[in-house]
Amino acid sequence: MNHKYSKILTLVAGLIGLIAFYFFIRIVMIGDDTIETDADVQASIVDPFITFAKIVLTATSVIAVVFSVVNLVKHPQVLKRTLLGLGILAVFLVVAYVMASDAAVTDPFGKILEDGEAGSVSKWVSTGINFSFILGAIGIIFFLSDFAKGLVK
């Protein structure tokens, strides 16, 4: 990284830290009890802090995505491997979706819960659970195979 960019990055990080420290001092000076009980104080101290945190989170997320995409475009081999990995994840997601149940949500005794009718939300929740199991199983298989290779060596 260029020394000039490193200085700019250090200054921006320092500025963010100073602003956050300013909010911290304001919160400490007012006190927890006042903030918890007075809505006007909450609006004048906590709301700007939350807005600042959202702005910093959004900016860092956008910067991370932009630099990742730029890096992928600059290195076609990495882009190819990334797209292959995303394709494999998409296949696993389709398998998880096909295996997912869209049945009504029931309690442990088989009684249908209120607002537990079958639907797309129930199907996607089941898909997420199945997807997690599939990825977890694959992770365990790779971990055990790596462990076995280590024992053999």
N, C-alpha and C positions, 0 to 999 in steps of 0.2 A: 504494500500500500504506500502510496505517495506520502511523504512527510507533511505536505500541505493539507491533504485530506485528513490525516491523523490529527492534526491540530484543530481543524474545524470540527471533527467528530468529538474531540475532547471538550471543546467549548460548548457544543450543543448539549452533551451529556452533563456538563457542569451547570448549564443554565436550567436544564430540567430538574437537576438535583436541588438547585437553589429555590426554584418555584415550589417544589414539593416540600422543602424544609420550611418555607414561608407558611404553607398551609398547616404543616405539623405544629409550628409554634402558635399559630392562631388557635388551633384546636386545643392545645395544651393550656393556653392562657384562659380560654373560656371555661374549660372544665367539662367533664363527662356529664355531670348531672344537669347542667344548664342546656347542653346540646340535646340530651335525651328528652327534656321536658318542654323546651321552647321551640315551637315550629319556626318562628321568625329567625332564630339563631341558626337552626338547621339550614334554612334556606339561604342564609347569608354566608355560612362557612362551609357546610358539608356539600351543598349542591355545586358550588364552583370547583371544589376539590374533585368531586366525581366527574364533572365535565372535563377537567384537566386530565384526569386519569383516562377517560374515554378517548380524548384527543391523542394522548401519547400512545395508547394501545393501538388505535387505528393507524397512526403514522408508522409505528414500528411494524405492524402487520403488512401494510402496503409496501413499505421499503423492503421487507423480507421477501415478499412475493415477487416484486419487480426484479430484485437482484437475482433471485432464483431462476426466473424466466430468462433473464439476460444471460446468465451462466449456461442454462440449457441450450439456448440458441447458439452461443459461441462454441459449444462442444457437442457436435452431433452424435457422437458415440454415447455420451451421457444421456442425451435426449432419447435416443433409441432404447437404452436400458430402462429409463424412467417410463416411457410409454409402454414398454413390455410389462413392467411391473404393475402399472395401472390397469392394463388389460387383464392380467392375471387376477388382480383384486376384483375387477368387474365380473369376471367369471365366477369367482367365489361368492360375490354378492348375488348374482343370479341364482346360483345353487341354493344359497341361504333363503332367498325369496321363494323359490319353488318348494323348498322343504317347510317353509313357515306355515303355521296354522292360522286360518282366519276365523276360527271358531269363536264362540262367545267366551267372554272372560268369566271364569267361575271361581268360587271360593274352594277351599280344600274338600268341602263336602259335596261339590258338584252343583251347588245352587248358583244360578246366573246372577252376577252382581249388578246392582243398579248402574245404569250407563255402561254396562259391560257387553253391549251387543257387538256382534262381529262387524268389522269394518276395516277401512284402510289403516287406521292408526294401530289397531290390534295386529294386523298383518305386518306392518313395518316394525312394531316392537318385537314381534316374534322373529322377524328377519334379522334385526340387530342382535338378538340373543344368539341365533344360529350362526351368524357371521362371526361373533366373538368366539363361539365354541370352535368353529372351523379354524380360525386364525390361531387360537390357543393350542389346538391339537397339532397344527403344523409347527408351531413354536416348540412345543414339547418334543415332537419327533426330531427336529433339528438339534435341540439341546441334548437329547439322549444319544443321538448319533455322534455328535461332537464329543460327548463324554466318553463314549465307547472307543472312539478313535484315540482319545487321550490315554485311555487305559492300555490300549494295544501298544502305543509308542512307549 
